[in-house]
Amino acid sequence: MTLRTFKERVIQTGSFEMIGIAFVSPVYAYLTGASMVHGFAMIAMLSIVIMIWCPFFNTIFDLIERDKTARLACKRPQSVRVLHATLHEVTAVMITCPLLMMVGGHSLGSALALNVGLTLTYTVYTYLFHIIYDRVRPIKPSFEKNEAGQSEHLTGEAAAA
């Protein structure tokens, strides 16, 4: 298998969201005039929703990329990394905008403006995070032997930490 394991996806997603919450919560609180507690709660709620979505999105993206290019995610060229980050954030806006309106009490315009800011911030962050993550925890492919003892095709698991 040439995809990250479920365990690796949990580590990847958890790391991504914890760093994002720590960085974005104070900025959200400052920009909206909310308390730090409200800012943290709002961004944490959005993060939980995205943590549920993110592994599905990344796996779907990786499967499509692998099927079309036979390339490992950790070997992704920069143009595909930009596409990955952009699509990740577009889907995040579609999911989080209604939550900003219902839970955060923002108007549609305010929710969209916040989402544009969050999207721009997280697009850059997603791009950088995945470059670093792929270097720190690359997929290490191995070869499976057939009955004759010859290497047949790639299998892989994420690097164990």
N, C-alpha and C positions, 0 to 999 in steps of 0.2 A: 504494500500500500504506500502511496506517495503523498498522503495527506497527513496533517497533524492528527494525533489521537484526540479523543474526547477530553481526556485529562489535560492534554496540552492546550486545548481550546479554552478550558476553564482557567488555566493559569494565565494564558494570553489575555483573555477578556477581563479577568479580575485585576490584573496588573494595569491594563489600559484604563479601566474605570476608576480605580483608586487614585492613580496619578491625576487623571482628569478632574475628579471631584475636588481634590486638594488644591488644584490650580484655579478652577473655574468658580467654585462657590463664593469666595470672597469678592471676585469681580462681579458676579451676579448681584450679590447683596449690595455692593457699592452702587452699581448702575441703576438698580431698581429702588434704592432707598430702604430696602428690607433689612431686617436684623440678620446677623450672621447665622443664627439658628434657622430662620426661614430660608435664607440663601442656601445653607447646607442641605436642609430638608428638601427643597425644591430640586436642586441639582442631583441629590442622591436618588430622589424618586425617578427623575428622568434617566439617571444612570442605570437604575434597576431595570427599567423598561428596555433600555438599549442593551444591557447585558443579556437579557433574554433573546433579543433579536440578533445581536452581533454574531454569535457562533453559527446561527443559521445562514446569515448573509455571507460570512467568510467561507463557510463550507460550500455553499452554492457557487460563489465566485470561483473558488479553487477548483471545484469539479468542472465548471465550464471552461476555465483556463486550461486545466490538464487535458480535457477531452479535445480542445481545439488546438493546443500547442504541444502537448506531452511535456510540459515544463513544470518543475517544482515551484511552489509559491516563493520559496527563498531565492529562486533564480529569476524572479520577476524583473523585467526591464522598467526603467523609470516611467515611461509613458503608461504602462499598465498599472504601476503604483499610483499614478495620478488619477487614472480612471477608477481604480479601486477605492481610493480615499473619497473621491467626489461622489460616487454612487452610494458609498456608505453614508455620507452625510445627507444626501438627497432623501434616502429612505428614512433617516433619523428625523428629518424635518416633518415628513409625512406622519410619523408616529407621535412626535412630541408637541407639535403645535397645538393640537386639541387639549393636551394635558396642561400646557401653559395657560390656556384660556380657562379651563374648568377649575383646576386646582390652584393655579397661581393668581387667578382673578384678573388676568390681563385681557385687554381688548384684542380683537383680531389683529389690528395694526401693530399693537405693542408686542403681541406674541410673535408675529412675523418678524418684526425688527429684532427682537431678542434671538429668534431662531437664526436670522441672518448672521448676527454676531457670533452666536454659538457655532453655527455651521462653518464660518470662516476660521474661527479659532480651532475647532475640532478637525477641519480638513487638513490644516497644516500639522496639527498634533498627530492625527492618524497617519499621515505620510511619514513623519519622522519616527513615530513610535514603531511602526512596522519595519522600517529599515533597521532600527536598533534591535528590535526583537528578533528579526531573522538572523542578525549577526550574533546575538547573544545565545539564541536557542534555535540553531538551524535544524532543518530536517536532515537526518543522516540516513540516506538510502543504503540498503544492503541488497545483495543479490540472493535470490532463492535458487536452490539447486534442483534440477529435474531428477528423474529416476536414474539417469546416466551419470549424475554428479556434475553436470555442466550448468553454468549460470544461465538462467532462463529469462528472468525479468526482474525489474526493480520492485522491492518492497521497501517500506520505510516506516520509521517511527520518529517522532520528535526526539531531540536530544534529551536524555534524562538529566535532571538537575540534582 
